Amino acid sequence: MKPLISVVIPVYNVEKYLRQCLDSVINQTYKNIEIICVNDCSTDSSPEILKEYADKITIIKNPKNLGLGLSRNEGIKIANGEFIHCLDSDDWMELNAYEILSKYLDDTIDGIRFTNTSFDETTGKSEAASYFRYEFLYKKVNIYNTPECFRIWNSSAWIKILRKDFILENNLFYNDYRCLEDIEYAMRAALKAKNLIFIEDSLLCYRANRKGSLLTKKAHYIDNIVKDTKWANQIAEALPENVRAEILNYIYELLIHNCLDSYYFKVLPFKKMQEIFINYIDTSFIQNAYTHKLTEKVIADKEIKFFLSYNIKRFLKERFPLLTNNYLRMKKRLLKWMTK
């Protein structure tokens, strides 16, 4: 018998996108699906749109605005499915997505990570993500026997489907962060999972650069990533060295990127950013052979050169895109000439 898949969709002020999201799930080729929409006290016409679909979906309403993570928890609690997919209400699924996923679902699988296509709301351009053909694709793996799989596990909830019993047995519920709520969750899930499958199929369309989305405001939530980094440093001490390396590389790169964004948007002072790196990045780990290029470069350059380089490149890319494109083309030509 085909497993029941519960699709949990938190809804908050997405009247422009909600119908497309719901239609993409309702019209799936795979029919053994329940759809749970959690109205997080929307103030636009989203509740009225949900009522239009009332005969096809389950609607619950939070007593107050809880945020994305806690709204997902409310949906998970009432889900009847053997597997749960948390979908964001401004994204949409390919119509055969759950049919493809169902081929890999059984009671030994804790989770499946699939890929997506990004649709840029500002430019109107679409771009498919890629795994670059890792050898462990379509095989049952975990972070302990295949540590490198964590590099593409990703923090985002919407590109994963998890077994409900796995969620409940390991108390995998989201924290109360208003942004970046899925970073710690991703680490906890990967560390608990015995069998994960990574598939290269692009099953979801992700709406990027949407005005008003949480990601456009992430620079204001630097405290959350600092808390997650402290937690990761603590749990990493008891992990095998190669697993510890993957966890710390993951969290340090996120810490660096979010600090840089906050600094760029004048939310985080430069001196405070330096303090965060000094206090929460384990420099002894950075010197380890396992380290990736980003964290290694930041520490080697004593942060300052890297910050300047990062922000100059970002400024040029945003303000002078034609100049940046010309520069990159010239650089490629020079590299090609030099390697002849």
C-alpha positions as CSV (number, residue, x, y, z in Angstrom):
1,M,0.0,0.0,0.0
2,K,1.3,3.4,-0.9
3,P,2.3,5.5,2.2
4,L,0.2,8.6,3.1
5,I,2.2,11.8,2.8
6,S,1.2,14.8,4.9
7,V,2.1,18.1,3.4
8,V,2.3,20.8,6.1
9,I,2.0,24.4,4.8
10,P,2.3,27.3,7.2
11,V,0.4,30.3,5.8
12,Y,1.1,33.9,6.6
13,N,0.2,36.8,4.2
14,V,0.8,35.0,0.9
15,E,-2.4,35.9,-1.0
16,K,-0.4,36.4,-4.2
17,Y,1.2,32.9,-4.2
18,L,-1.1,30.7,-2.1
19,R,-3.3,29.3,-4.9
20,Q,-0.4,28.3,-7.0
21,C,1.1,26.4,-4.0
22,L,-2.1,24.6,-3.1
23,D,-3.0,23.7,-6.7
24,S,0.5,22.2,-7.2
25,V,-0.1,19.8,-4.3
26,I,-3.8,19.1,-5.0
27,N,-3.1,18.2,-8.6
28,Q,-0.3,15.7,-7.9
29,T,-0.2,12.5,-9.8
30,Y,0.3,10.8,-6.5
31,K,-3.1,10.9,-4.7
32,N,-2.4,9.5,-1.2
33,I,-1.8,12.9,0.3
34,E,-3.2,15.0,3.1
35,I,-2.7,18.8,3.0
36,I,-2.6,20.6,6.4
37,C,-2.5,24.4,6.2
38,V,-1.6,26.3,9.3
39,N,-3.0,29.9,9.2
40,D,-0.5,31.9,11.3
41,C,-3.0,34.8,11.8
42,S,-2.7,36.2,8.3
43,T,-4.0,39.7,7.9
44,D,-4.5,39.6,4.1
45,S,-6.9,37.5,2.1
46,S,-5.0,34.2,2.7
47,P,-7.7,32.9,5.1
48,E,-10.4,33.5,2.5
49,I,-8.3,31.7,-0.1
50,L,-7.9,28.7,2.3
51,K,-11.7,28.5,2.6
52,E,-12.0,28.1,-1.2
53,Y,-10.0,24.9,-0.8
54,A,-11.7,23.7,2.4
55,D,-13.1,20.5,0.9
56,K,-9.6,19.5,-0.1
57,I,-7.4,20.6,2.8
58,T,-7.3,20.6,6.6
59,I,-7.1,24.1,8.0
60,I,-6.0,25.0,11.5
61,K,-5.4,28.5,12.9
62,N,-2.9,29.5,15.5
63,P,-4.3,31.4,18.5
64,K,-1.5,34.0,17.8
65,N,1.2,34.6,15.3
66,L,3.8,31.9,16.1
67,G,6.2,32.1,13.1
68,L,7.3,29.5,10.6
69,G,8.9,26.9,12.8
70,L,6.2,26.7,15.5
71,S,3.5,26.7,12.8
72,R,5.2,23.6,11.2
73,N,5.1,22.0,14.6
74,E,1.4,22.5,14.9
75,G,0.9,20.8,11.5
76,I,3.2,17.9,12.3
77,K,1.3,17.2,15.6
78,I,-2.0,16.5,13.8
79,A,-0.5,14.9,10.7
80,N,-1.7,11.4,9.9
81,G,0.8,10.6,7.2
82,E,3.7,8.2,7.5
83,F,5.9,10.8,5.9
84,I,5.8,14.6,6.3
85,H,6.9,17.3,3.9
86,C,7.0,20.9,5.2
87,L,6.3,23.1,2.2
88,D,6.5,26.9,2.2
89,S,3.3,28.7,1.0
90,D,5.1,30.8,-1.6
91,D,6.7,27.8,-3.4
92,W,5.2,25.1,-5.5
93,M,5.7,21.5,-6.4
94,E,6.2,19.7,-9.7
95,L,3.1,17.7,-10.4
96,N,4.8,14.4,-10.3
97,A,7.0,15.2,-7.2
98,Y,5.4,12.9,-4.7
99,E,5.0,10.1,-7.2
100,I,8.8,10.2,-7.6
101,L,9.4,10.5,-3.9
102,S,7.1,7.5,-3.2
103,K,9.5,5.2,-5.0
104,Y,12.0,5.6,-2.2
105,L,9.7,5.7,0.9
106,D,9.6,2.7,3.2
107,D,9.8,2.1,7.0
108,T,13.6,2.1,6.9
109,I,14.0,5.5,5.4
110,D,14.3,8.4,7.8
111,G,14.4,11.1,5.2
112,I,14.9,12.0,1.6
113,R,16.6,15.2,0.3
114,F,15.7,16.2,-3.2
115,T,16.6,19.2,-5.2
116,N,14.8,22.3,-6.6
117,T,14.6,25.0,-9.2
118,S,15.0,28.6,-8.0
119,F,12.7,31.2,-9.5
120,D,13.9,34.7,-8.9
121,E,11.0,36.9,-8.2
122,T,12.9,40.1,-9.1
123,T,14.5,39.0,-12.4
124,G,12.0,36.3,-13.5
125,K,14.8,33.9,-14.2
126,S,14.9,30.2,-13.2
127,E,17.9,28.1,-12.3
128,A,18.1,24.4,-11.4
129,A,20.2,23.3,-8.5
130,S,22.7,20.5,-8.9
131,Y,24.5,18.0,-6.7
132,F,27.5,17.6,-9.1
133,R,27.0,13.9,-9.2
134,Y,28.0,12.7,-5.8
135,E,28.7,8.9,-5.6
136,F,26.3,8.4,-2.7
137,L,23.2,9.6,-4.6
138,Y,20.2,7.2,-4.5
139,K,21.9,5.1,-1.8
140,K,21.0,4.7,1.9
141,V,23.6,6.7,3.8
142,N,24.1,8.7,7.0
143,I,26.4,11.3,8.4
144,Y,28.5,8.6,10.2
145,N,29.2,6.3,7.3
146,T,29.2,9.0,4.6
147,P,30.1,12.3,6.4
148,E,30.4,14.2,3.1
149,C,26.6,13.7,2.5
150,F,26.0,16.5,5.1
151,R,27.5,19.1,2.7
152,I,24.3,18.9,0.6
153,W,21.9,18.0,3.4
154,N,21.1,21.8,3.6
155,S,19.2,23.6,6.3
156,S,15.9,24.2,4.3
157,A,12.9,22.1,5.4
158,W,11.1,22.3,2.0
159,I,13.6,20.1,0.1
160,K,13.2,17.2,2.5
161,I,10.6,14.7,3.4
162,L,10.9,12.9,6.8
163,R,9.3,9.8,8.3
164,K,6.9,10.9,11.0
165,D,8.0,8.2,13.5
166,F,11.6,9.4,13.1
167,I,10.4,12.9,13.9
168,L,8.5,11.9,17.0
169,E,11.0,9.4,18.3
170,N,13.8,12.0,18.2
171,N,11.6,15.0,19.3
172,L,12.5,16.8,16.1
173,F,10.4,19.9,16.4
174,Y,11.3,23.4,15.4
175,N,12.5,26.1,17.8
176,D,10.8,29.4,18.2
177,Y,13.2,31.5,16.1
178,R,11.5,33.9,13.8
179,C,14.2,33.4,11.2
180,L,16.9,30.7,10.5
181,E,14.8,28.3,12.5
182,D,15.8,25.3,10.4
183,I,19.6,25.4,10.9
184,E,19.8,23.6,14.3
185,Y,16.9,21.4,13.1
186,A,19.0,20.2,10.1
187,M,21.9,19.3,12.3
188,R,19.8,17.4,14.9
189,A,18.0,15.5,12.2
190,A,21.2,14.5,10.3
191,L,22.9,13.4,13.6
192,K,19.9,11.1,14.5
193,A,19.2,9.6,11.1
194,K,20.2,6.1,10.2
195,N,19.1,6.0,6.6
196,L,18.9,9.1,4.3
197,I,18.6,9.1,0.6
198,F,19.7,12.0,-1.6
199,I,18.1,12.2,-5.1
200,E,19.0,14.6,-7.8
201,D,15.4,15.1,-9.1
202,S,14.2,18.7,-9.1
203,L,10.8,18.4,-7.5
204,L,10.1,21.9,-6.1
205,C,10.2,25.5,-7.4
206,Y,11.6,27.9,-4.8
207,R,10.6,31.5,-5.0
208,A,13.8,33.5,-4.4
209,N,14.1,37.3,-3.5
210,R,10.4,37.6,-2.7
211,K,9.7,41.0,-1.2
212,G,8.7,40.6,2.5
213,S,10.0,37.0,2.9
214,L,11.9,36.1,6.0
215,L,15.1,35.6,4.1
216,T,15.1,39.2,3.0
217,K,15.2,40.1,6.7
218,K,17.7,37.5,7.9
219,A,20.4,40.1,8.6
220,H,18.4,41.2,11.7
221,Y,18.5,37.7,13.3
222,I,22.2,37.3,13.9
223,D,21.6,36.2,17.5
224,N,19.9,33.0,16.3
225,I,22.9,31.8,14.3
226,V,25.2,32.7,17.2
227,K,23.1,30.5,19.5
228,D,23.2,27.7,16.9
229,T,27.0,28.0,16.7
230,K,27.3,27.7,20.5
231,W,25.2,24.6,20.4
232,A,27.1,23.1,17.5
233,N,30.4,23.7,19.3
234,Q,29.1,21.9,22.4
235,I,27.7,18.8,20.6
236,A,30.7,18.5,18.2
237,E,33.1,17.6,21.1
238,A,31.6,14.1,21.3
239,L,31.4,13.4,17.6
240,P,33.9,11.4,15.5
241,E,36.5,13.8,14.0
242,N,35.3,13.6,10.4
243,V,31.6,14.1,11.4
244,R,32.7,17.0,13.7
245,A,34.5,18.5,10.7
246,E,31.3,18.5,8.6
247,I,29.1,19.9,11.4
248,L,31.5,22.7,12.3
249,N,32.3,23.7,8.6
250,Y,28.5,23.9,8.1
251,I,27.8,26.1,11.0
252,Y,30.9,28.3,10.7
253,E,30.2,29.0,7.0
254,L,26.6,30.0,7.9
255,L,27.9,32.1,10.8
256,I,30.3,33.9,8.5
257,H,27.8,34.5,5.7
258,N,25.1,35.8,8.1
259,C,27.6,38.1,9.9
260,L,28.8,39.4,6.5
261,D,25.2,40.1,5.4
262,S,24.4,41.8,8.7
263,Y,27.6,43.9,8.5
264,Y,26.8,44.8,4.8
265,F,23.3,46.0,5.8
266,K,24.7,48.0,8.7
267,V,22.9,45.8,11.3
268,L,26.1,44.4,12.8
269,P,29.0,46.7,13.7
270,F,32.4,45.6,12.4
271,K,33.9,45.3,15.9
272,K,31.0,43.1,17.1
273,M,31.5,40.9,14.1
274,Q,35.1,40.3,15.0
275,E,34.1,39.5,18.6
276,I,31.7,36.9,17.4
277,F,34.3,35.2,15.2
278,I,36.9,35.2,18.0
279,N,34.4,33.8,20.6
280,Y,32.6,31.2,18.5
281,I,34.9,29.9,15.8
282,D,37.3,27.3,17.1
283,T,40.6,28.3,15.6
284,S,42.2,25.0,16.4
285,F,39.6,23.3,14.2
286,I,40.2,25.8,11.4
287,Q,43.8,24.7,11.2
288,N,42.7,21.1,10.8
289,A,43.1,19.4,7.4
290,Y,39.4,18.9,7.1
291,T,38.5,22.6,6.8
292,H,36.8,24.0,3.7
293,K,38.1,27.1,1.9
294,L,35.7,29.7,3.2
295,T,36.5,29.4,6.9
296,E,40.1,28.7,6.2
297,K,40.4,31.9,4.2
298,V,38.6,34.1,6.8
299,I,40.8,33.0,9.6
300,A,44.0,33.2,7.5
301,D,43.2,36.8,6.5
302,K,42.4,37.8,10.0
303,E,38.9,38.6,8.8
304,I,39.6,42.2,7.7
305,K,40.9,41.5,4.2
306,F,38.1,39.0,3.6
307,F,35.4,41.4,4.7
308,L,36.7,44.2,2.4
309,S,37.1,41.8,-0.5
310,Y,33.6,40.4,0.0
311,N,31.8,43.7,0.3
312,I,33.7,45.3,-2.6
313,K,32.7,42.4,-4.9
314,R,29.1,42.5,-3.7
315,F,28.9,46.2,-4.2
316,L,30.2,46.0,-7.7
317,K,27.9,43.1,-8.6
318,E,24.8,44.9,-7.3
319,R,25.6,48.4,-8.6
320,F,27.6,47.8,-11.7
321,P,26.5,44.4,-13.1
322,L,27.8,45.0,-16.6
323,L,31.2,46.0,-15.3
324,T,31.3,42.9,-13.1
325,N,30.3,40.6,-16.1
326,N,33.0,42.2,-18.3
327,Y,35.6,41.7,-15.5
328,L,34.6,38.0,-15.1
329,R,34.9,37.4,-18.9
330,M,38.3,39.0,-19.0
331,K,39.4,37.0,-16.0
332,K,38.4,33.7,-17.7
333,R,40.2,34.7,-20.9
334,L,43.4,35.5,-18.9
335,L,43.2,32.2,-17.0
336,K,42.7,30.3,-20.2
337,W,45.7,32.1,-21.8
338,M,47.9,31.5,-18.7
339,T,47.2,27.8,-18.6
340,K,48.0,27.1,-22.3
